[in-house]
Amino acid sequence: MAKARKLKFKTRNMPLAPSQVEDLRLAASKMTGAKRRAFQAQMTIKYCKGSARKAERLFGWGRKNVQLGLEERRSGIICVGLQSSYCGAKKWEELEPLAAQALREIAEAHAQQEPSFRSSIAFTRLTASEASAQLRSQGFEQEQIPAPSTMSVILNRMGYRLRKVLKAKPQKAVRPWSGSPT
């Protein structure tokens, strides 16, 4: 594990005790993004007279992040990074909403509630390859339909678990006991 940085505190003009500084650093470390920058900016204004350099020295926060938080607070415009906005592949449900709706209807037709009613998960006898075949029969192109492994992930994400539904087992016929072994 990385060692925690020890900050040298000047006790002469410091408005906070070292334990309070550590508490504020911990609180900021639990936040991310714009929330963290807003918190850092607020604490910088309150305890460091709005100086990002003083906040860097006192709290150990990055000066650029504190400055960005101060600018966001001043302008009222929150900066959103491109990574969070445009990063990652879109989910199949977002790319093919009509096919996703058709899949949901197919799965709902085959779904059963868990017998114990302890969860809201619906079990279905539908397999991923059967779901793909039914989507194809409804007129969707092969390019619109994901692979069977992806289809099972999508069905799980929609709340349908692909499990065999146990059938009721007949009870054994019990012969009356005559009292003597045969």
C-alpha positions as CSV (number, residue, x, y, z in Angstrom):
1,M,0.0,0.0,0.0
2,A,1.1,3.5,-0.7
3,K,2.2,5.5,2.3
4,A,0.0,8.3,3.3
5,R,1.6,11.7,2.7
6,K,2.5,13.5,5.9
7,L,1.9,17.2,5.5
8,K,3.8,19.7,7.5
9,F,1.4,22.0,9.2
10,K,2.1,25.5,10.3
11,T,0.4,26.0,13.6
12,R,0.8,29.7,13.7
13,N,-1.9,30.9,11.2
14,M,-3.8,27.6,10.7
15,P,-7.5,27.9,11.3
16,L,-7.9,24.1,11.7
17,A,-6.4,21.4,13.9
18,P,-4.5,18.6,12.1
19,S,-7.3,16.1,12.9
20,Q,-9.8,18.4,11.2
21,V,-7.6,18.7,8.2
22,E,-7.3,14.9,8.0
23,D,-11.1,14.6,8.3
24,L,-11.6,17.1,5.4
25,R,-9.0,15.2,3.3
26,L,-10.8,11.9,4.0
27,A,-14.2,13.4,3.1
28,A,-12.8,14.7,-0.2
29,S,-11.2,11.3,-1.0
30,K,-14.7,9.7,-0.8
31,M,-16.1,11.9,-3.5
32,T,-15.4,12.0,-7.2
33,G,-15.7,14.4,-10.1
34,A,-17.7,17.6,-9.8
35,K,-18.9,16.8,-6.3
36,R,-15.3,16.6,-5.1
37,R,-14.3,19.8,-6.9
38,A,-17.3,21.6,-5.4
39,F,-16.4,20.4,-1.9
40,Q,-12.8,21.4,-2.4
41,A,-13.7,24.8,-3.7
42,Q,-16.1,25.4,-0.7
43,M,-13.4,24.4,1.8
44,T,-10.9,26.6,0.0
45,I,-13.1,29.6,0.2
46,K,-13.9,28.9,3.8
47,Y,-10.5,28.1,5.2
48,C,-7.9,29.4,2.6
49,K,-9.5,32.7,1.5
50,G,-10.1,31.2,-2.0
51,S,-6.4,30.5,-2.7
52,A,-5.8,27.2,-4.5
53,R,-2.1,27.3,-3.5
54,K,-3.0,27.6,0.1
55,A,-5.4,24.7,-0.2
56,E,-2.7,22.6,-1.9
57,R,-0.4,23.3,0.9
58,L,-2.9,22.9,3.7
59,F,-5.0,19.9,2.5
60,G,-2.7,18.3,0.0
61,W,-5.2,18.6,-2.9
62,G,-4.2,19.1,-6.4
63,R,-4.1,22.8,-7.2
64,K,-5.5,22.4,-10.7
65,N,-8.5,20.5,-9.4
66,V,-9.2,23.1,-6.7
67,Q,-8.8,25.9,-9.3
68,L,-11.3,24.1,-11.6
69,G,-13.7,23.8,-8.7
70,L,-13.4,27.5,-7.9
71,E,-14.1,28.3,-11.5
72,E,-17.1,26.0,-11.7
73,R,-18.4,27.6,-8.5
74,R,-17.8,31.1,-9.9
75,S,-19.4,30.5,-13.3
76,G,-22.0,28.0,-12.4
77,I,-21.0,25.8,-15.3
78,I,-19.9,22.2,-14.4
79,C,-17.1,20.8,-16.5
80,V,-17.8,17.3,-17.8
81,G,-14.9,15.4,-19.1
82,L,-15.0,13.7,-22.5
83,Q,-14.1,10.4,-21.0
84,S,-17.2,10.1,-18.9
85,S,-19.4,11.4,-21.7
86,Y,-18.2,9.4,-24.6
87,C,-16.2,6.5,-23.2
88,G,-17.3,2.9,-23.5
89,A,-19.4,0.9,-25.8
90,K,-23.2,1.5,-25.9
91,K,-25.4,-1.2,-24.6
92,W,-27.3,-3.3,-27.1
93,E,-30.6,-2.1,-25.6
94,E,-29.6,1.5,-26.5
95,L,-28.4,0.7,-30.0
96,E,-31.4,-1.5,-30.9
97,P,-34.4,-0.3,-28.8
98,L,-37.1,-1.9,-31.0
99,A,-35.3,-5.3,-30.9
100,A,-34.8,-4.9,-27.1
101,Q,-38.5,-4.3,-26.6
102,A,-39.4,-7.4,-28.7
103,L,-36.9,-9.4,-26.7
104,R,-38.5,-8.2,-23.5
105,E,-42.0,-9.3,-24.7
106,I,-40.6,-12.7,-25.8
107,A,-39.0,-13.2,-22.4
108,E,-42.1,-12.1,-20.5
109,A,-44.2,-14.7,-22.4
110,H,-41.8,-17.4,-21.2
111,A,-41.2,-16.1,-17.7
112,Q,-42.2,-17.6,-14.3
113,Q,-42.0,-16.1,-10.9
114,E,-39.7,-17.8,-8.4
115,P,-41.8,-20.3,-6.4
116,S,-40.8,-18.9,-3.0
117,F,-41.7,-15.3,-4.1
118,R,-38.6,-14.1,-2.2
119,S,-37.2,-12.1,-5.0
120,S,-38.5,-10.2,-8.0
121,I,-36.4,-12.2,-10.4
122,A,-38.3,-14.0,-13.1
123,F,-37.0,-17.4,-14.3
124,T,-37.5,-18.3,-17.9
125,R,-37.2,-21.5,-19.9
126,L,-36.1,-19.5,-22.9
127,T,-32.6,-20.1,-24.1
128,A,-30.4,-17.4,-25.7
129,S,-30.3,-19.2,-29.0
130,E,-34.1,-19.6,-29.0
131,A,-34.6,-15.9,-28.2
132,S,-32.3,-15.1,-31.2
133,A,-34.4,-17.4,-33.4
134,Q,-37.6,-15.8,-32.3
135,L,-36.3,-12.3,-32.9
136,R,-35.2,-13.4,-36.4
137,S,-38.7,-14.8,-37.0
138,Q,-40.1,-11.4,-36.1
139,G,-38.2,-9.8,-39.0
140,F,-35.0,-8.5,-37.3
141,E,-31.8,-8.7,-39.3
142,Q,-29.0,-11.0,-38.2
143,E,-26.8,-7.8,-37.7
144,Q,-29.3,-6.5,-35.2
145,I,-29.3,-9.6,-33.1
146,P,-26.3,-10.3,-30.7
147,A,-24.5,-13.5,-30.3
148,P,-26.0,-16.1,-27.9
149,S,-23.5,-15.4,-25.1
150,T,-24.3,-11.7,-25.3
151,M,-28.0,-12.5,-25.5
152,S,-27.9,-14.3,-22.2
153,V,-26.1,-11.3,-20.6
154,I,-28.8,-9.0,-21.9
155,L,-31.6,-11.2,-20.6
156,N,-29.9,-11.3,-17.2
157,R,-29.5,-7.5,-17.3
158,M,-33.3,-7.3,-18.0
159,G,-34.0,-9.3,-14.9
160,Y,-34.6,-12.7,-16.5
161,R,-32.6,-15.7,-15.3
162,L,-32.0,-18.4,-17.7
163,R,-32.5,-21.5,-15.5
164,K,-34.4,-24.7,-15.9
165,V,-37.7,-24.6,-14.2
166,L,-38.1,-27.6,-11.9
167,K,-41.1,-29.6,-12.7
168,A,-43.2,-31.1,-9.9
169,K,-42.1,-34.6,-9.2
170,P,-44.8,-37.2,-8.6
171,Q,-44.7,-38.8,-5.1
172,K,-43.8,-42.4,-4.9
173,A,-46.7,-44.8,-4.3
174,V,-46.4,-46.1,-0.7
175,R,-47.5,-49.6,-0.1
176,P,-49.1,-50.3,3.2
177,W,-46.7,-52.0,5.6
178,S,-47.9,-55.4,6.7
179,G,-45.6,-55.6,9.7
180,S,-43.5,-58.5,8.6
181,P,-40.6,-58.2,6.2
182,T,-40.8,-60.2,3.0
